[in-house]
Amino acid sequence: MTLGMMTALARAGFGDYVVYERDGAWTFAGGALATVTLDASHVRVRGVIESDTEWSGSPGAALRKALDSLPVPEWRAYGRVHFGFSGLLPGLGLRGAGEPDGVLVRLLVPQTEVTVVDGDVTIRGDEDRVRAILSAPVASPGEPRAVDVRADGASYRERVAQAVKEIRQGQYQKVILSRSVRIPFAADLVSTYELGRRGNTPARSFLMRLGDAEAAGFSPEIVVTVSPSGDVTTQPLAGTRAFGRGAEADAAARAELESNPKEIFEHAVSVRTAQEELRRVCRPGSVRVGDFMGVKERGSVQHLASLVSGHLADGRTAWDALEALFPAVTASGIPKRESLDAIARLDETRGLYSGAVIATSHDGSLDAALVLRAVYQESGLTWLRAGAGIVVDSTPERELEETCEKLTSVAPYVVPA
């Protein structure tokens, strides 16, 4: 019911919009009361006010200042953060690399906002229009078309082999390498989101059109969540096996996942890194690990998962927490700077893939979903993308198979436009 409400609003012609699902709460944010964008040198505001400001230092602080400048009481904003945002963060910029290109953050402060929690609907904005849309007959999603997730695997195997060689040489401990799968037709992303959400069990889900770019996804994990009171949580997922192949096969895959030395090592070093990153912005002694190495089922795969939490130190904000944890260790590698160098050499430009979709508010809260298990559409192209964590014991064939397992969370649901 709620899923149908969100897709009906997405089809209703609000212009730019974001649908965001978090912990049973669904939000549709449509139409731009204001748009805030950030690139390597400027933060720009368009809409209720117009500004164009050079920034330096912290990009998160520049965004927060721009949002606070809006003549909008109790603002809330939704949008995207590209993977290239990492190139703006202290200590992560690559030697000899130029500034990352293009708009790296785009946030929408909506004219109309509809939130549904446990069947209760809250509307901010054009209530008459929203109620008319929600009372109309619900359109059925179209039929999906098959996508070959195994296409062009040879290049990926070669890149994995090179990464393993570099790890054995001591250049870094872990790196996430990804591959794209082109879809040879334009997709109806609203229908794709509706079908895909029925077939997935995400930590977060999202559907958005911002400018000329669209995406729909079923995020397996959060980058970070910050409450208004300053509680901070991240949940690294590392270690993967297939899921959804029947009770017996799933149980066997889980047992292998929980006992495989490569998967356990990959997960443990990710948790350790998340702790170190949170300690930079949290009160001393407040960082804790909970539910260590539990298993989370996410669509067509299951992962090892741990909760890492803390409380913001005095003077720190949610944007500081995002900067400390971005990009997610499970989408970059260890150490981060060295893994980002490897990604720059061995991976394609990522764009939104392995960045974040975020929801943030005037009250200091922020929620950032890691952009994985998604379909992307921009400039006449439509594609999927998935990666795998490469460590010293990785094999090219197994890591390729892992990307196929992850792509299967989305590929069966892609509906042609």
Helices and strands as residue ranges (DSSP letters): H 2-10, E 17-22, E 25-38, E 42-47, E 51-54, H 59-68, E 76-81, G 83-88, E 105-117, E 120-124, H 127-135, H 154-168, E 174-182, H 189-198, E 204-210, E 213-219, E 222-226, E 231-234, E 237-242, H 247-259, H 261-279, E 288-298, E 301-311, H 318-325, G 329-331, E 333-334, H 336-346, E 356-361, E 366-370, E 374-378, E 381-390, H 396-407, G 411-413
